[in-house]
């Protein structure tokens, strides 16, 4: 998500390149645009916002933090790369891993494994393998540009049936109107072969056994005081997932309320 602080950081990057000499104020005016137009690799035809995002993506990739494409869109991979790039440039180091390396959960009817790479590989196979397509019981829309409607997703074949049961129950419980109002159809991704945010080991997304919903209103480090999915109207949503053994990191650990996974967490 492109914020005033992110624009300031983009201006800082332009200043480091010697292309911008005006105030770093978070306002992308004509001088910022002129500096962006001087950056090699940014299409001149892009909008101002896409150029700002593209600059961050270019600089992240150059520093070894892969945003998974230079497309001018602020998606989850760009968000991860931005956090690493910002910390490296401003503080000289990347963020230290802050998530637990092992996590377990008491409710587990599908016998989902422990959330560590060895256990996940034993149960699901190597990451980015054994994937299949799931037709969703109700359409969703991507949480980041271009906000495309999603009717199918890629997930691991061992979670496909369970995932379909969960989402079918969500539809039957809430109905399409409430699903839309509560933003249960705002989809942040499932399969994504990447490491955990702020860490080095593979994410559960790399196996296609985790999903993110409504990231803007349930950001990674937000707790119960800010995340929308912590509110009472979402209790039934989480109970439906938990009946199949899926784990909400928000409910279990009070962070990353967007995220639900088919792997055990320690409560």
C-alpha positions as CSV (number, residue, x, y, z in Angstrom):
1,X,0.0,0.0,0.0
2,X,1.5,3.3,-1.1
3,X,1.4,5.8,1.8
4,X,2.9,9.2,2.5
5,X,5.8,7.5,4.3
6,X,6.4,5.3,1.3
7,X,6.4,8.3,-1.0
8,X,8.9,10.0,1.3
9,X,11.1,6.8,1.1
10,X,10.8,6.9,-2.7
11,X,11.9,10.5,-2.6
12,X,14.8,9.5,-0.4
13,X,15.8,6.9,-3.0
14,X,15.7,9.5,-5.7
15,X,17.8,11.8,-3.6
16,X,20.4,9.1,-3.1
17,X,20.6,8.7,-6.9
18,X,21.1,12.5,-7.2
19,X,17.9,12.9,-9.2
20,X,15.8,14.8,-6.5
21,X,17.0,17.8,-4.6
22,X,13.7,19.2,-3.2
23,X,12.1,18.6,0.2
24,X,11.3,15.1,1.2
25,X,7.7,15.7,2.1
26,X,5.6,12.8,0.9
27,X,4.0,14.9,-1.8
28,X,4.6,13.6,-5.2
29,X,4.7,16.8,-7.2
30,X,6.2,17.8,-10.5
31,X,9.8,17.6,-9.2
32,X,9.3,14.1,-8.0
33,X,7.7,13.1,-11.3
34,X,10.6,14.6,-13.2
35,X,13.1,12.6,-11.1
36,X,11.1,9.4,-11.6
37,X,11.2,10.0,-15.4
38,X,15.0,10.0,-15.2
39,X,15.1,6.6,-13.6
40,X,16.3,3.9,-16.0
41,X,13.9,1.0,-16.2
42,X,10.7,2.9,-15.4
43,X,8.3,3.1,-18.4
44,X,7.4,6.7,-19.2
45,X,3.8,5.7,-19.9
46,X,3.2,4.6,-16.3
47,X,1.1,6.7,-13.9
48,X,2.8,8.6,-11.2
49,X,1.8,6.0,-8.5
50,X,3.0,3.1,-10.6
51,X,6.4,4.9,-11.1
52,X,6.7,5.4,-7.4
53,X,6.0,1.7,-6.7
54,X,8.2,0.6,-9.6
55,X,11.1,2.7,-8.2
56,X,10.9,0.8,-4.9
57,X,10.7,-2.5,-6.7
58,X,13.7,-1.7,-8.9
59,X,15.8,-0.6,-5.8
60,X,14.7,-3.6,-3.8
61,X,15.6,-6.1,-6.5
62,X,19.0,-4.3,-7.0
63,X,19.7,-4.9,-3.3
64,X,18.7,-8.5,-3.4
65,X,15.2,-8.2,-2.1
66,X,13.1,-9.7,-4.9
67,X,9.6,-8.1,-5.3
68,X,8.7,-10.9,-7.8
69,X,8.4,-8.5,-10.7
70,X,8.7,-4.8,-11.7
71,X,5.0,-4.1,-12.5
72,X,4.2,-0.9,-10.5
73,X,1.7,-2.7,-8.3
74,X,2.0,-2.8,-4.5
75,X,1.2,-6.4,-3.7
76,X,2.3,-8.7,-0.8
77,X,5.7,-9.4,-2.3
78,X,6.5,-5.8,-2.9
79,X,5.5,-5.1,0.7
80,X,8.0,-7.7,2.0
81,X,10.7,-6.4,-0.3
82,X,10.0,-2.8,0.8
83,X,10.3,-3.6,4.5
84,X,13.7,-5.3,3.9
85,X,15.0,-2.5,1.6
86,X,13.9,0.3,4.0
87,X,15.5,-1.4,7.0
88,X,18.8,-2.0,5.0
89,X,19.0,1.6,3.7
90,X,18.0,3.4,6.9
91,X,19.5,1.1,9.5
92,X,22.1,-0.9,7.7
93,X,20.5,-4.3,8.4
94,X,17.5,-6.2,7.4
95,X,14.8,-6.9,10.0
96,X,15.6,-9.8,12.3
97,X,13.3,-12.9,12.1
98,X,10.7,-12.4,14.8
99,X,8.3,-15.3,14.2
100,X,8.5,-18.5,16.1
101,X,10.3,-21.4,14.3
102,X,7.9,-24.0,15.6
103,X,4.2,-23.7,16.3
104,X,1.4,-26.3,17.2
105,X,-2.4,-26.2,17.6
106,X,-4.8,-28.3,19.8
107,X,-7.7,-28.6,17.2
108,X,-6.5,-30.7,14.3
109,X,-9.1,-33.1,12.7
110,X,-7.2,-33.3,9.4
111,X,-3.8,-34.0,11.2
112,X,-2.1,-31.0,9.7
113,X,1.6,-31.1,10.6
114,X,3.7,-28.8,12.7
115,X,4.7,-25.5,11.1
116,X,8.3,-26.1,10.4
117,X,9.9,-26.9,7.1
118,X,10.8,-30.5,7.9
119,X,7.4,-31.4,9.1
120,X,5.7,-29.6,6.3
121,X,7.9,-31.4,3.7
122,X,7.2,-34.8,5.3
123,X,3.4,-34.2,5.2
124,X,3.0,-32.2,2.0
125,X,6.1,-32.9,0.0
126,X,8.6,-30.3,-1.3
127,X,7.3,-26.8,-1.4
128,X,5.8,-25.6,-4.7
129,X,4.8,-29.1,-5.6
130,X,1.6,-31.2,-5.5
131,X,-0.4,-28.1,-6.4
132,X,-3.9,-28.1,-7.8
133,X,-6.7,-25.7,-8.8
134,X,-9.7,-25.0,-6.6
135,X,-12.9,-23.5,-7.9
136,X,-14.1,-21.2,-5.2
137,X,-17.7,-21.5,-3.9
138,X,-18.0,-17.7,-4.2
139,X,-16.0,-15.2,-6.3
140,X,-13.3,-13.1,-4.6
141,X,-11.3,-10.1,-5.7
142,X,-7.6,-9.5,-5.3
143,X,-6.7,-7.1,-2.4
144,X,-4.1,-5.3,-4.5
145,X,-4.1,-3.8,-8.0
146,X,-5.5,-4.6,-10.4
147,X,-8.2,-6.0,-8.1
148,X,-9.1,-8.8,-10.5
149,X,-12.1,-11.1,-9.7
150,X,-10.9,-14.5,-8.6
151,X,-12.9,-17.6,-9.3
152,X,-10.1,-20.2,-8.9
153,X,-7.0,-20.4,-6.8
154,X,-4.0,-22.6,-6.6
155,X,-3.5,-24.6,-3.4
156,X,-2.0,-27.9,-2.3
157,X,-3.9,-31.0,-3.3
158,X,-4.1,-32.2,0.3
159,X,-5.9,-29.1,1.5
160,X,-8.3,-28.7,-1.5
161,X,-11.3,-30.6,-0.2
162,X,-11.0,-29.1,3.3
163,X,-10.6,-25.6,1.9
164,X,-13.7,-26.1,-0.3
165,X,-15.7,-27.3,2.7
166,X,-14.6,-24.2,4.7
167,X,-15.5,-21.7,2.1
168,X,-18.8,-23.5,1.3
169,X,-19.8,-23.2,5.0
170,X,-18.8,-19.5,5.0
171,X,-21.1,-18.9,2.0
172,X,-24.0,-20.8,3.7
173,X,-23.4,-19.1,7.0
174,X,-23.0,-15.5,5.9
175,X,-24.5,-15.2,2.4
176,X,-22.9,-13.2,-0.4
177,X,-24.1,-9.9,1.0
178,X,-22.5,-10.3,4.4
179,X,-19.4,-11.8,2.8
180,X,-18.9,-8.6,0.8
181,X,-19.7,-6.3,3.7
182,X,-17.3,-8.1,6.0
183,X,-14.7,-8.2,3.2
184,X,-14.4,-12.0,3.4
185,X,-14.0,-12.0,-0.4
186,X,-11.0,-9.7,-0.4
187,X,-8.2,-12.1,-1.3
188,X,-4.6,-11.6,-0.5
189,X,-3.2,-14.8,-1.9
190,X,-2.7,-18.5,-1.3
191,X,0.2,-20.2,-3.1
192,X,3.3,-18.1,-3.2
193,X,6.8,-19.6,-3.1
194,X,8.4,-17.1,-0.7
195,X,10.0,-16.9,2.7
196,X,8.1,-15.7,5.8
197,X,8.0,-12.0,6.2
198,X,10.9,-10.8,8.2
199,X,12.5,-14.3,8.1
200,X,14.3,-16.8,5.9
201,X,12.5,-20.1,6.2
202,X,9.7,-20.8,3.7
203,X,6.3,-19.5,4.3
204,X,3.3,-21.9,4.5
205,X,2.2,-20.1,1.4
206,X,5.1,-21.8,-0.4
207,X,3.2,-25.1,0.0
208,X,-0.1,-23.6,-1.0
209,X,-1.6,-24.3,2.5
210,X,-2.2,-20.7,3.7
211,X,-4.5,-17.9,2.6
212,X,-4.6,-14.2,3.3
213,X,-7.8,-12.1,3.5
214,X,-8.3,-8.3,3.6
215,X,-4.6,-7.4,4.2
216,X,-5.3,-3.7,4.4
217,X,-7.5,-4.0,7.4
218,X,-5.5,-6.9,9.1
219,X,-1.9,-5.9,8.7
220,X,1.0,-8.1,9.7
221,X,1.9,-6.5,13.0
222,X,-1.6,-5.3,14.0
223,X,-3.1,-6.9,17.2
224,X,-6.7,-7.2,18.4
225,X,-6.9,-3.5,19.0
226,X,-6.7,-2.7,15.3
227,X,-7.3,-5.8,13.1
228,X,-10.9,-6.0,11.8
229,X,-10.9,-9.8,11.9
230,X,-10.6,-9.6,15.7
231,X,-14.1,-8.1,16.0
232,X,-17.0,-10.2,17.3
233,X,-18.7,-10.4,13.9
234,X,-15.8,-12.6,12.6
235,X,-16.0,-15.2,15.4
236,X,-18.1,-17.6,13.3
237,X,-15.7,-17.1,10.4
238,X,-12.9,-18.3,12.5
239,X,-14.9,-21.2,14.0
240,X,-15.6,-22.5,10.6
241,X,-11.9,-22.6,9.7
242,X,-11.0,-24.1,13.1
243,X,-13.6,-26.9,12.7
244,X,-11.4,-28.1,9.9
245,X,-8.2,-27.6,11.9
246,X,-7.1,-24.5,10.0
247,X,-5.2,-22.0,12.3
248,X,-5.6,-18.2,12.5
249,X,-2.3,-16.6,13.5
250,X,-4.4,-13.7,14.8
251,X,-6.5,-15.9,17.2
252,X,-3.5,-18.0,18.2
253,X,-0.7,-15.4,18.5
254,X,-2.4,-12.0,18.0
255,X,-0.5,-10.9,14.9
256,X,-1.1,-11.4,11.1
257,X,-4.9,-11.6,11.4
258,X,-5.1,-11.8,7.6
259,X,-3.5,-15.2,7.6
260,X,-5.0,-18.7,8.1
261,X,-3.0,-21.9,7.5
262,X,-3.3,-25.7,7.5
263,X,-0.4,-26.2,9.9
264,X,-0.4,-26.3,13.7
265,X,0.6,-23.3,15.9
266,X,1.6,-23.1,19.5
267,X,-1.0,-21.4,21.7
